[in-house]
Amino acid sequence: MKVVTLRDVPNVPVEGADRIEGWTGPVSRTRQTIIEPGDSQNYNCSVVNFSQGCTTGWHTHDCDQILVVTSGSGMVATEHEQRPINVGDVVHIKAGERHWHGAKADTTMGHITITLVGSQAKWG
């Protein structure tokens, strides 16, 4: 068993921060890895932290993705709908579903992301 305290997990910059529509300020994302590569045969798990107005940009995964909002508030969108998400919300995105997620213009957001080991994301 392993227990981590998020404030003790290093926060590392992540490439590929996109802006929400209409946002002109700077954007950035960071990642705190909860399950280190090789520590699980099944899952990847980390916290992704978004600056105000920052999103992932459109992408798909070749596995299901689970998001658990841990701070702030944001949005999650597919090609068919866009929904607000807040602390405590859990999002299930099915494999192959084109989507994006990120912070609103007036707040930051953090979420835990869980995917399968060996899975791939395709951007665009």
N, CA, C and O atoms as a GROMACS GRO file, in nm:
protein
  496
    1MET      N    1   0.085  -0.118   0.000
    1MET     CA    2   0.000   0.000   0.000
    1MET      C    3   0.089   0.124   0.000
    1MET      O    4   0.199   0.123   0.055
    2LYS      N    5   0.038   0.229  -0.064
    2LYS     CA    6   0.110   0.357  -0.069
    2LYS      C    7   0.008   0.467  -0.043
    2LYS      O    8  -0.101   0.466  -0.098
    3VAL      N    9   0.045   0.562   0.041
    3VAL     CA   10  -0.038   0.680   0.068
    3VAL      C   11   0.044   0.802   0.034
    3VAL      O   12   0.159   0.814   0.077
    4VAL      N   13  -0.014   0.894  -0.044
    4VAL     CA   14   0.054   1.019  -0.077
    4VAL      C   15  -0.030   1.136  -0.028
    4VAL      O   16  -0.152   1.128  -0.021
    5THR      N   17   0.038   1.244   0.007
    5THR     CA   18  -0.027   1.370   0.041
    5THR      C   19   0.001   1.465  -0.075
    5THR      O   20   0.117   1.493  -0.106
    6LEU      N   21  -0.105   1.515  -0.139
    6LEU     CA   22  -0.087   1.592  -0.262
    6LEU      C   23   0.005   1.712  -0.245
    6LEU      O   24   0.078   1.746  -0.339
    7ARG      N   25   0.005   1.777  -0.130
    7ARG     CA   26   0.093   1.893  -0.113
    7ARG      C   27   0.240   1.853  -0.117
    7ARG      O   28   0.327   1.938  -0.136
    8ASP      N   29   0.270   1.723  -0.099
    8ASP     CA   30   0.408   1.674  -0.103
    8ASP      C   31   0.449   1.620  -0.239
    8ASP      O   32   0.565   1.585  -0.259
    9VAL      N   33   0.354   1.612  -0.334
    9VAL     CA   34   0.383   1.558  -0.467
    9VAL      C   35   0.429   1.672  -0.559
    9VAL      O   36   0.358   1.772  -0.572
   10PRO      N   37   0.546   1.660  -0.622
   10PRO     CA   38   0.595   1.766  -0.709
   10PRO      C   39   0.495   1.803  -0.820
   10PRO      O   40   0.427   1.717  -0.874
   11ASN      N   41   0.490   1.932  -0.850
   11ASN     CA   42   0.402   1.989  -0.952
   11ASN      C   43   0.488   2.021  -1.074
   11ASN      O   44   0.568   2.114  -1.070
   12VAL      N   45   0.473   1.945  -1.183
   12VAL     CA   46   0.560   1.956  -1.300
   12VAL      C   47   0.483   2.017  -1.417
   12VAL      O   48   0.371   1.975  -1.444
   13PRO      N   49   0.541   2.116  -1.488
   13PRO     CA   50   0.471   2.174  -1.604
   13PRO      C   51   0.437   2.069  -1.710
   13PRO      O   52   0.512   1.973  -1.730
   14VAL      N   53   0.322   2.088  -1.778
   14VAL     CA   54   0.275   2.000  -1.884
   14VAL      C   55   0.264   2.082  -2.012
   14VAL      O   56   0.214   2.194  -2.011
   15GLU      N   57   0.311   2.026  -2.122
   15GLU     CA   58   0.297   2.090  -2.253
   15GLU      C   59   0.151   2.092  -2.298
   15GLU      O   60   0.070   2.014  -2.249
   16GLY      N   61   0.118   2.181  -2.391
   16GLY     CA   62  -0.008   2.174  -2.461
   16GLY      C   63  -0.127   2.240  -2.394
   16GLY      O   64  -0.238   2.188  -2.404
   17ALA      N   65  -0.108   2.351  -2.325
   17ALA     CA   66  -0.220   2.422  -2.264
   17ALA      C   67  -0.291   2.505  -2.371
   17ALA      O   68  -0.228   2.587  -2.438
   18ASP      N   69  -0.422   2.485  -2.387
   18ASP     CA   70  -0.504   2.563  -2.481
   18ASP      C   71  -0.592   2.660  -2.403
   18ASP      O   72  -0.619   2.638  -2.285
   19ARG      N   73  -0.637   2.768  -2.471
   19ARG     CA   74  -0.725   2.867  -2.409
   19ARG      C   75  -0.871   2.835  -2.437
   19ARG      O   76  -0.905   2.783  -2.543
   20ILE      N   77  -0.958   2.867  -2.339
   20ILE     CA   78  -1.100   2.860  -2.367
   20ILE      C   79  -1.135   2.971  -2.465
   20ILE      O   80  -1.062   3.070  -2.476
   21GLU      N   81  -1.245   2.955  -2.536
   21GLU     CA   82  -1.287   3.054  -2.634
   21GLU      C   83  -1.304   3.190  -2.568
   21GLU      O   84  -1.373   3.202  -2.467
   22GLY      N   85  -1.240   3.292  -2.624
   22GLY     CA   86  -1.251   3.428  -2.573
   22GLY      C   87  -1.147   3.464  -2.468
   22GLY      O   88  -1.135   3.582  -2.433
   23TRP      N   89  -1.072   3.368  -2.416
   23TRP     CA   90  -0.971   3.396  -2.314
   23TRP      C   91  -0.842   3.442  -2.381
   23TRP      O   92  -0.794   3.375  -2.473
   24THR      N   93  -0.786   3.554  -2.338
   24THR     CA   94  -0.665   3.608  -2.401
   24THR      C   95  -0.544   3.605  -2.309
   24THR      O   96  -0.432   3.633  -2.354
   25GLY      N   97  -0.564   3.571  -2.183
   25GLY     CA   98  -0.452   3.569  -2.089
   25GLY      C   99  -0.364   3.447  -2.105
   25GLY      O  100  -0.396   3.357  -2.183
   26PRO      N  101  -0.253   3.444  -2.032
   26PRO     CA  102  -0.164   3.328  -2.038
   26PRO      C  103  -0.232   3.206  -1.975
   26PRO      O  104  -0.316   3.220  -1.887
   27VAL      N  105  -0.194   3.088  -2.021
   27VAL     CA  106  -0.249   2.964  -1.966
   27VAL      C  107  -0.135   2.865  -1.941
   27VAL      O  108  -0.033   2.867  -2.009
   28SER      N  109  -0.156   2.778  -1.841
   28SER     CA  110  -0.057   2.674  -1.813
   28SER      C  111  -0.125   2.558  -1.741
   28SER      O  112  -0.229   2.573  -1.678
   29ARG      N  113  -0.061   2.441  -1.754
   29ARG     CA  114  -0.106   2.321  -1.684
   29ARG      C  115   0.014   2.260  -1.613
   29ARG      O  116   0.127   2.270  -1.658
   30THR      N  117  -0.015   2.196  -1.499
   30THR     CA  118   0.087   2.119  -1.430
   30THR      C  119   0.031   1.982  -1.395
   30THR      O  120  -0.091   1.962  -1.394
   31ARG      N  121   0.121   1.889  -1.368
   31ARG     CA  122   0.080   1.751  -1.334
   31ARG      C  123   0.153   1.708  -1.206
   31ARG      O  124   0.272   1.732  -1.188
   32GLN      N  125   0.076   1.644  -1.117
   32GLN     CA  126   0.130   1.580  -0.998
   32GLN      C  127   0.103   1.430  -1.012
   32GLN      O  128  -0.012   1.387  -1.004
   33THR      N  129   0.207   1.352  -1.034
   33THR     CA  130   0.190   1.209  -1.056
   33THR      C  131   0.164   1.138  -0.923
   33THR      O  132   0.246   1.145  -0.831
   34ILE      N  133   0.050   1.071  -0.915
   34ILE     CA  134   0.012   0.997  -0.794
   34ILE      C  135   0.064   0.854  -0.802
   34ILE      O  136   0.125   0.805  -0.707
   35ILE      N  137   0.041   0.787  -0.915
   35ILE     CA  138   0.095   0.652  -0.936
   35ILE      C  139   0.209   0.664  -1.037
   35ILE      O  140   0.187   0.691  -1.155
   36GLU      N  141   0.330   0.644  -0.988
   36GLU     CA  142   0.449   0.655  -1.074
   36GLU      C  143   0.448   0.545  -1.180
   36GLU      O  144   0.400   0.434  -1.153
   37PRO      N  145   0.501   0.572  -1.300
   37PRO     CA  146   0.511   0.468  -1.402
   37PRO      C  147   0.579   0.343  -1.346
   37PRO      O  148   0.684   0.352  -1.283
   38GLY      N  149   0.518   0.228  -1.370
   38GLY     CA  150   0.571   0.102  -1.322
   38GLY      C  151   0.518   0.059  -1.186
   38GLY      O  152   0.535  -0.056  -1.147
   39ASP      N  153   0.452   0.150  -1.113
   39ASP     CA  154   0.398   0.115  -0.981
   39ASP      C  155   0.264   0.043  -0.988
   39ASP      O  156   0.222  -0.017  -0.889
   40SER      N  157   0.196   0.047  -1.103
   40SER     CA  158   0.069  -0.024  -1.121
   40SER      C  159   0.069  -0.091  -1.257
   40SER      O  160   0.113  -0.032  -1.356
   41GLN      N  161   0.022  -0.213  -1.263
   41GLN     CA  162   0.007  -0.281  -1.392
   41GLN      C  163  -0.121  -0.237  -1.462
   41GLN      O  164  -0.140  -0.266  -1.580
   42ASN      N  165  -0.209  -0.166  -1.390
   42ASN     CA  166  -0.341  -0.135  -1.443
   42ASN      C  167  -0.367   0.012  -1.472
   42ASN      O  168  -0.424   0.044  -1.577
   43TYR      N  169  -0.326   0.104  -1.382
   43TYR     CA  170  -0.372   0.242  -1.390
   43TYR      C  171  -0.261   0.345  -1.394
   43TYR      O  172  -0.156   0.328  -1.333
   44ASN      N  173  -0.289   0.454  -1.467
   44ASN     CA  174  -0.217   0.580  -1.457
   44ASN      C  175  -0.304   0.669  -1.371
   44ASN      O  176  -0.426   0.667  -1.384
   45CYS      N  177  -0.244   0.748  -1.282
   45CYS     CA  178  -0.324   0.837  -1.199
   45CYS      C  179  -0.240   0.959  -1.164
   45CYS      O  180  -0.128   0.946  -1.114
   46SER      N  181  -0.294   1.075  -1.188
   46SER     CA  182  -0.226   1.199  -1.152
   46SER      C  183  -0.329   1.309  -1.132
   46SER      O  184  -0.446   1.295  -1.168
   47VAL      N  185  -0.284   1.419  -1.072
   47VAL     CA  186  -0.364   1.540  -1.062
   47VAL      C  187  -0.315   1.634  -1.170
   47VAL      O  188  -0.195   1.655  -1.184
   48VAL      N  189  -0.407   1.691  -1.246
   48VAL     CA  190  -0.373   1.794  -1.344
   48VAL      C  191  -0.432   1.924  -1.293
   48VAL      O  192  -0.551   1.931  -1.262
   49ASN      N  193  -0.348   2.028  -1.286
   49ASN     CA  194  -0.389   2.159  -1.237
   49ASN      C  195  -0.389   2.258  -1.353
   49ASN      O  196  -0.291   2.271  -1.426
   50PHE      N  197  -0.501   2.329  -1.370
   50PHE     CA  198  -0.520   2.422  -1.481
   50PHE      C  199  -0.522   2.566  -1.430
   50PHE      O  200  -0.588   2.595  -1.330
   51SER      N  201  -0.450   2.655  -1.497
   51SER     CA  202  -0.462   2.798  -1.466
   51SER      C  203  -0.596   2.849  -1.519
   51SER      O  204  -0.664   2.779  -1.594
   52GLN      N  205  -0.634   2.970  -1.480
   52GLN     CA  206  -0.758   3.028  -1.530
   52GLN      C  207  -0.760   3.028  -1.683
   52GLN      O  208  -0.661   3.063  -1.747
   53GLY      N  209  -0.874   2.987  -1.739
   53GLY     CA  210  -0.891   2.990  -1.884
   53GLY      C  211  -0.818   2.882  -1.961
   53GLY      O  212  -0.814   2.886  -2.084
   54CYS      N  213  -0.758   2.785  -1.891
   54CYS     CA  214  -0.677   2.682  -1.957
   54CYS      C  215  -0.755   2.553  -1.977
   54CYS      O  216  -0.828   2.510  -1.888
   55THR      N  217  -0.740   2.492  -2.094
   55THR     CA  218  -0.801   2.362  -2.122
   55THR      C  219  -0.696   2.267  -2.180
   55THR      O  220  -0.583   2.307  -2.210
   56THR      N  221  -0.737   2.143  -2.195
   56THR     CA  222  -0.652   2.042  -2.258
   56THR      C  223  -0.648   2.057  -2.409
   56THR      O  224  -0.551   2.014  -2.472
   57GLY      N  225  -0.751   2.117  -2.468
   57GLY     CA  226  -0.770   2.111  -2.612
   57GLY      C  227  -0.838   1.980  -2.647
   57GLY      O  228  -0.844   1.888  -2.565
   58TRP      N  229  -0.889   1.970  -2.768
   58TRP     CA  230  -0.962   1.851  -2.813
   58TRP      C  231  -0.869   1.731  -2.819
   58TRP      O  232  -0.755   1.742  -2.864
   59HIS      N  233  -0.919   1.616  -2.771
   59HIS     CA  234  -0.842   1.492  -2.778
   59HIS      C  235  -0.933   1.372  -2.753
   59HIS      O  236  -1.048   1.386  -2.712
   60THR      N  237  -0.879   1.254  -2.780
   60THR     CA  238  -0.945   1.127  -2.749
   60THR      C  239  -0.845   1.038  -2.676
   60THR      O  240  -0.724   1.058  -2.683
   61HIS      N  241  -0.898   0.939  -2.607
   61HIS     CA  242  -0.816   0.835  -2.544
   61HIS      C  243  -0.860   0.701  -2.600
   61HIS      O  244  -0.976   0.685  -2.639
   62ASP      N  245  -0.769   0.605  -2.604
   62ASP     CA  246  -0.807   0.472  -2.651
   62ASP      C  247  -0.853   0.382  -2.536
   62ASP      O  248  -0.865   0.261  -2.552
   63CYS      N  249  -0.880   0.443  -2.420
   63CYS     CA  250  -0.941   0.376  -2.306
   63CYS      C  251  -1.038   0.475  -2.241
   63CYS      O  252  -1.036   0.594  -2.273
   64ASP      N  253  -1.122   0.427  -2.150
   64ASP     CA  254  -1.205   0.519  -2.074
   64ASP      C  255  -1.115   0.608  -1.988
   64ASP      O  256  -1.004   0.569  -1.952
   65GLN      N  257  -1.166   0.727  -1.955
   65GLN     CA  258  -1.096   0.819  -1.866
   65GLN      C  259  -1.192   0.861  -1.755
   65GLN      O  260  -1.308   0.890  -1.781
   66ILE      N  261  -1.142   0.863  -1.632
   66ILE     CA  262  -1.218   0.911  -1.518
   66ILE      C  263  -1.152   1.040  -1.470
   66ILE      O  264  -1.030   1.045  -1.453
   67LEU      N  265  -1.232   1.144  -1.447
   67LEU     CA  266  -1.185   1.270  -1.389
   67LEU      C  267  -1.260   1.293  -1.258
   67LEU      O  268  -1.382   1.275  -1.252
   68VAL      N  269  -1.188   1.334  -1.153
   68VAL     CA  270  -1.248   1.369  -1.025
   68VAL      C  271  -1.201   1.510  -0.991
   68VAL      O  272  -1.083   1.531  -0.966
   69VAL      N  273  -1.292   1.607  -0.990
   69VAL     CA  274  -1.255   1.746  -0.965
   69VAL      C  275  -1.219   1.764  -0.818
   69VAL      O  276  -1.298   1.730  -0.730
   70THR      N  277  -1.099   1.817  -0.792
   70THR     CA  278  -1.047   1.833  -0.656
   70THR      C  279  -1.037   1.978  -0.611
   70THR      O  280  -1.029   2.005  -0.491
   71SER      N  281  -1.036   2.073  -0.706
   71SER     CA  282  -1.028   2.215  -0.670
   71SER      C  283  -1.086   2.300  -0.782
   71SER      O  284  -1.086   2.260  -0.898
   72GLY      N  285  -1.135   2.418  -0.745
   72GLY     CA  286  -1.186   2.513  -0.844
   72GLY      C  287  -1.309   2.462  -0.916
   72GLY      O  288  -1.383   2.378  -0.865
   73SER      N  289  -1.329   2.515  -1.035
   73SER     CA  290  -1.438   2.469  -1.120
   73SER      C  291  -1.397   2.484  -1.265
   73SER      O  292  -1.308   2.562  -1.298
   74GLY      N  293  -1.464   2.408  -1.350
   74GLY     CA  294  -1.425   2.408  -1.490
   74GLY      C  295  -1.537   2.362  -1.579
   74GLY      O  296  -1.655   2.368  -1.545
   75MET      N  297  -1.495   2.315  -1.696
   75MET     CA  298  -1.588   2.266  -1.798
   75MET      C  299  -1.533   2.137  -1.856
   75MET      O  300  -1.412   2.116  -1.861
   76VAL      N  301  -1.624   2.053  -1.900
   76VAL     CA  302  -1.589   1.936  -1.979
   76VAL      C  303  -1.683   1.937  -2.099
   76VAL      O  304  -1.802   1.965  -2.085
   77ALA      N  305  -1.630   1.907  -2.216
   77ALA     CA  306  -1.711   1.915  -2.338
   77ALA      C  307  -1.682   1.797  -2.429
   77ALA      O  308  -1.569   1.749  -2.438
   78THR      N  309  -1.786   1.753  -2.498
   78THR     CA  310  -1.774   1.659  -2.608
   78THR      C  311  -1.821   1.733  -2.732
   78THR      O  312  -1.854   1.852  -2.725
   79GLU      N  313  -1.825   1.666  -2.843
   79GLU     CA  314  -1.875   1.728  -2.965
   79GLU      C  315  -2.025   1.754  -2.957
   79GLU      O  316  -2.080   1.825  -3.042
   80HIS      N  317  -2.093   1.697  -2.856
   80HIS     CA  318  -2.238   1.708  -2.845
   80HIS      C  319  -2.287   1.792  -2.728
   80HIS      O  320  -2.401   1.839  -2.730
   81GLU      N  321  -2.203   1.812  -2.625
   81GLU     CA  322  -2.247   1.890  -2.510
   81GLU      C  323  -2.128   1.948  -2.435
   81GLU      O  324  -2.015   1.902  -2.448
   82GLN      N  325  -2.157   2.052  -2.355
   82GLN     CA  326  -2.058   2.115  -2.269
   82GLN      C  327  -2.122   2.129  -2.131
   82GLN      O  328  -2.235   2.177  -2.119
   83ARG      N  329  -2.049   2.088  -2.026
   83ARG     CA  330  -2.107   2.089  -1.892
   83ARG      C  331  -2.010   2.150  -1.791
   83ARG      O  332  -1.889   2.128  -1.801
   84PRO      N  333  -2.062   2.226  -1.695
   84PRO     CA  334  -1.975   2.274  -1.586
   84PRO      C  335  -1.942   2.158  -1.492
   84PRO      O  336  -2.022   2.067  -1.473
   85ILE      N  337  -1.822   2.163  -1.433
   85ILE     CA  338  -1.781   2.064  -1.334
   85ILE      C  339  -1.722   2.137  -1.214
   85ILE      O  340  -1.654   2.238  -1.229
   86ASN      N  341  -1.749   2.082  -1.095
   86ASN     CA  342  -1.707   2.146  -0.970
   86ASN      C  343  -1.649   2.042  -0.876
   86ASN      O  344  -1.659   1.921  -0.901
   87VAL      N  345  -1.588   2.088  -0.766
   87VAL     CA  346  -1.527   2.000  -0.668
   87VAL      C  347  -1.625   1.889  -0.629
   87VAL      O  348  -1.740   1.916  -0.595
   88GLY      N  349  -1.577   1.766  -0.636
   88GLY     CA  350  -1.658   1.649  -0.602
   88GLY      C  351  -1.724   1.583  -0.720
   88GLY      O  352  -1.772   1.471  -0.708
   89ASP      N  353  -1.728   1.652  -0.836
   89ASP     CA  354  -1.787   1.590  -0.955
   89ASP      C  355  -1.693   1.484  -1.011
   89ASP      O  356  -1.571   1.499  -1.009
   90VAL      N  357  -1.753   1.376  -1.062
   90VAL     CA  358  -1.678   1.267  -1.125
   90VAL      C  359  -1.728   1.254  -1.269
   90VAL      O  360  -1.849   1.243  -1.292
   91VAL      N  361  -1.636   1.257  -1.363
   91VAL     CA  362  -1.669   1.252  -1.506
   91VAL      C  363  -1.616   1.120  -1.563
   91VAL      O  364  -1.502   1.082  -1.538
   92HIS      N  365  -1.700   1.051  -1.640
   92HIS     CA  366  -1.660   0.929  -1.710
   92HIS      C  367  -1.665   0.960  -1.859
   92HIS      O  368  -1.771   0.991  -1.914
   93ILE      N  369  -1.550   0.953  -1.924
   93ILE     CA  370  -1.540   0.976  -2.068
   93ILE      C  371  -1.505   0.843  -2.132
   93ILE      O  372  -1.404   0.781  -2.097
   94LYS      N  373  -1.587   0.800  -2.225
   94LYS     CA  374  -1.567   0.668  -2.288
   94LYS      C  375  -1.452   0.672  -2.389
   94LYS      O  376  -1.422   0.776  -2.448
   95ALA      N  377  -1.389   0.558  -2.407
   95ALA     CA  378  -1.280   0.543  -2.503
   95ALA      C  379  -1.326   0.592  -2.640
   95ALA      O  380  -1.436   0.558  -2.686
   96GLY      N  381  -1.242   0.672  -2.705
   96GLY     CA  382  -1.271   0.722  -2.839
   96GLY      C  383  -1.359   0.845  -2.845
   96GLY      O  384  -1.377   0.901  -2.953
   97GLU      N  385  -1.415   0.890  -2.731
   97GLU     CA  386  -1.502   1.008  -2.732
   97GLU      C  387  -1.417   1.134  -2.736
   97GLU      O  388  -1.336   1.158  -2.646
   98ARG      N  389  -1.435   1.216  -2.840
   98ARG     CA  390  -1.359   1.340  -2.856
   98ARG      C  391  -1.409   1.440  -2.753
   98ARG      O  392  -1.529   1.464  -2.741
   99HIS      N  393  -1.314   1.499  -2.677
   99HIS     CA  394  -1.353   1.586  -2.567
   99HIS      C  395  -1.240   1.682  -2.530
   99HIS      O  396  -1.128   1.671  -2.580
  100TRP      N  397  -1.272   1.776  -2.443
  100TRP     CA  398  -1.172   1.859  -2.376
  100TRP      C  399  -1.222   1.888  -2.235
  100TRP      O  400  -1.341   1.871  -2.206
  101HIS      N  401  -1.131   1.931  -2.147
  101HIS     CA  402  -1.168   1.970  -2.011
  101HIS      C  403  -1.068   2.073  -1.962
  101HIS      O  404  -0.952   2.074  -2.004
  102GLY      N  405  -1.115   2.160  -1.873
  102GLY     CA  406  -1.026   2.262  -1.820
  102GLY      C  407  -1.098   2.361  -1.731
  102GLY      O  408  -1.216   2.344  -1.700
  103ALA      N  409  -1.025   2.464  -1.690
  103ALA     CA  410  -1.075   2.565  -1.597
  103ALA      C  411  -1.160   2.668  -1.670
  103ALA      O  412  -1.145   2.692  -1.789
  104LYS      N  413  -1.250   2.729  -1.594
  104LYS     CA  414  -1.325   2.843  -1.645
  104LYS      C  415  -1.236   2.966  -1.645
  104LYS      O  416  -1.125   2.963  -1.592
  105ALA      N  417  -1.283   3.075  -1.705
  105ALA     CA  418  -1.204   3.198  -1.715
  105ALA      C  419  -1.183   3.265  -1.580
  105ALA      O  420  -1.087   3.340  -1.563
  106ASP      N  421  -1.271   3.239  -1.484
  106ASP     CA  422  -1.262   3.312  -1.356
  106ASP      C  423  -1.209   3.228  -1.241
  106ASP      O  424  -1.213   3.272  -1.126
  107THR      N  425  -1.158   3.107  -1.268
  107THR     CA  426  -1.106   3.023  -1.160
  107THR      C  427  -1.007   2.921  -1.215
  107THR      O  428  -1.008   2.888  -1.334
  108THR      N  429  -0.923   2.873  -1.128
  108THR     CA  430  -0.837   2.759  -1.161
  108THR      C  431  -0.917   2.631  -1.139
  108THR      O  432  -1.027   2.635  -1.084
  109MET      N  433  -0.862   2.518  -1.182
  109MET     CA  434  -0.926   2.390  -1.156
  109MET      C  435  -0.818   2.282  -1.145
  109MET      O  436  -0.716   2.286  -1.214
  110GLY      N  437  -0.842   2.187  -1.057
  110GLY     CA  438  -0.758   2.068  -1.049
  110GLY      C  439  -0.846   1.945  -1.055
  110GLY      O  440  -0.956   1.944  -0.998
  111HIS      N  441  -0.800   1.840  -1.122
  111HIS     CA  442  -0.873   1.714  -1.121
  111HIS      C  443  -0.776   1.597  -1.122
  111HIS      O  444  -0.666   1.604  -1.176
  112ILE      N  445  -0.822   1.488  -1.061
  112ILE     CA  446  -0.750   1.362  -1.070
  112ILE      C  447  -0.793   1.298  -1.202
  112ILE      O  448  -0.911   1.298  -1.236
  113THR      N  449  -0.697   1.245  -1.277
  113THR     CA  450  -0.728   1.171  -1.399
  113THR      C  451  -0.679   1.027  -1.383
  113THR      O  452  -0.569   1.002  -1.334
  114ILE      N  453  -0.764   0.935  -1.427
  114ILE     CA  454  -0.731   0.792  -1.421
  114ILE      C  455  -0.753   0.732  -1.559
  114ILE      O  456  -0.861   0.743  -1.616
  115THR      N  457  -0.648   0.668  -1.612
  115THR     CA  458  -0.654   0.597  -1.740
  115THR      C  459  -0.581   0.464  -1.724
  115THR      O  460  -0.525   0.436  -1.618
  116LEU      N  461  -0.582   0.382  -1.827
  116LEU     CA  462  -0.514   0.253  -1.824
  116LEU      C  463  -0.366   0.266  -1.862
  116LEU      O  464  -0.330   0.345  -1.948
  117VAL      N  465  -0.283   0.188  -1.796
  117VAL     CA  466  -0.141   0.181  -1.831
  117VAL      C  467  -0.130   0.140  -1.977
  117VAL      O  468  -0.198   0.048  -2.022
  118GLY      N  469  -0.044   0.208  -2.051
  118GLY     CA  470  -0.022   0.177  -2.192
  118GLY      C  471  -0.120   0.245  -2.286
  118GLY      O  472  -0.105   0.235  -2.408
  119SER      N  473  -0.219   0.313  -2.231
  119SER     CA  474  -0.317   0.382  -2.319
  119SER      C  475  -0.253   0.506  -2.381
  119SER      O  476  -0.152   0.559  -2.333
  120GLN      N  477  -0.314   0.550  -2.490
  120GLN     CA  478  -0.263   0.664  -2.565
  120GLN      C  479  -0.371   0.770  -2.583
  120GLN      O  480  -0.489   0.738  -2.594
  121ALA      N  481  -0.329   0.895  -2.586
  121ALA     CA  482  -0.420   1.005  -2.620
  121ALA      C  483  -0.383   1.053  -2.760
  121ALA      O  484  -0.265   1.055  -2.798
  122LYS      N  485  -0.484   1.092  -2.836
  122LYS     CA  486  -0.464   1.149  -2.969
  122LYS      C  487  -0.519   1.291  -2.964
  122LYS      O  488  -0.635   1.312  -2.929
  123TRP      N  489  -0.436   1.388  -3.001
  123TRP     CA  490  -0.471   1.530  -2.988
  123TRP      C  491  -0.524   1.586  -3.118
  123TRP      O  492  -0.479   1.551  -3.227
  124GLY      N  493  -0.621   1.675  -3.105
  124GLY     CA  494  -0.677   1.744  -3.220
  124GLY      C  495  -0.819   1.709  -3.247
  124GLY      O  496  -0.878   1.760  -3.342
   0.00000   0.00000   0.00000
